Amino acid sequence: MRVHYGKGKEDPLQHIRFYSKNATASARCFRLPECAYEMFSPRKFEEYCIRIFVKEPHLVAPVREAFERWCRKYNNSQGFPLEFHA
């Protein structure tokens, strides 16, 4: 699953134009410089979510271990296992 803020990897604020609050009818729009908001915005503008479903109870532990190894190897992140029993 891929989630982003509407522009994929791009910073969505770079596609928005602003006006001064004291602007007149002839005022021109402008972009905010990234340094004006970079402290308050995320470093990445999209994230991926992977869900793994296992039907066989005896496979849950090996699949979890394999997924945790994959997380460490490829993206230095951590899995958050949730167990659901139907």
C-alpha positions as CSV (number, residue, x, y, z in Angstrom):
1,M,0.0,0.0,0.0
2,R,1.4,3.4,-1.0
3,V,0.3,6.6,0.9
4,H,1.5,10.1,0.0
5,Y,0.4,13.7,0.2
6,G,-0.8,14.0,-3.4
7,K,2.5,14.6,-5.2
8,G,4.3,11.3,-4.6
9,K,7.9,11.9,-3.5
10,E,7.6,15.7,-4.3
11,D,7.1,18.3,-1.6
12,P,3.4,19.4,-2.1
13,L,4.1,22.9,-0.7
14,Q,6.3,23.6,-3.7
15,H,3.2,23.4,-5.8
16,I,1.1,25.9,-3.8
17,R,1.2,29.7,-4.3
18,F,0.7,32.1,-1.5
19,Y,-0.3,35.8,-1.1
20,S,0.6,38.2,1.7
21,K,-2.2,38.8,4.1
22,N,-1.9,42.5,3.3
23,A,-2.1,41.9,-0.5
24,T,-3.9,44.3,-2.8
25,A,-5.8,43.3,-5.9
26,S,-2.7,43.7,-8.0
27,A,-0.5,41.6,-5.7
28,R,1.5,38.7,-7.1
29,C,1.6,35.2,-5.7
30,F,4.8,33.6,-4.4
31,R,6.2,30.3,-3.3
32,L,7.4,29.8,0.2
33,P,11.1,29.1,0.3
34,E,11.8,25.6,1.7
35,C,13.8,27.0,4.6
36,A,10.7,28.8,5.9
37,Y,8.9,25.5,6.7
38,E,11.4,22.7,6.5
39,M,11.6,22.4,10.2
40,F,7.8,21.7,10.4
41,S,7.5,19.3,7.4
42,P,8.4,15.6,7.0
43,R,11.6,14.6,5.2
44,K,9.7,12.2,3.0
45,F,6.3,12.8,1.6
46,E,5.2,9.2,1.0
47,E,5.3,5.9,2.8
48,Y,4.7,2.3,2.0
49,C,2.9,-0.2,4.1
50,I,3.2,-4.0,3.6
51,R,0.7,-6.4,5.0
52,I,1.3,-10.1,5.2
53,F,-1.5,-12.6,5.9
54,V,-0.8,-16.1,7.0
55,K,-3.5,-18.7,7.2
56,E,-1.6,-21.6,8.6
57,P,-0.8,-21.1,12.4
58,H,2.4,-23.1,12.2
59,L,3.8,-20.7,9.6
60,V,3.2,-17.5,11.6
61,A,6.6,-17.5,13.5
62,P,8.8,-18.4,10.4
63,V,7.0,-15.8,8.3
64,R,7.4,-13.1,11.0
65,E,11.1,-13.9,11.4
66,A,11.6,-13.7,7.6
67,F,9.8,-10.4,7.4
68,E,11.8,-9.0,10.3
69,R,15.0,-10.0,8.5
70,W,13.8,-8.4,5.3
71,C,13.0,-5.1,7.1
72,R,16.5,-5.0,8.7
73,K,18.2,-5.8,5.3
74,Y,16.3,-3.6,2.9
75,N,14.9,-0.6,4.7
76,N,16.3,-0.5,8.3
77,S,12.9,-0.4,9.7
78,Q,10.8,-2.5,12.1
79,G,7.7,-4.6,11.6
80,F,4.7,-4.1,13.8
81,P,3.0,-7.5,14.1
82,L,-0.7,-7.6,14.7
83,E,-2.4,-10.9,15.2
84,F,-5.9,-11.5,14.3
85,H,-7.7,-14.7,14.9
86,A,-10.9,-15.4,13.0
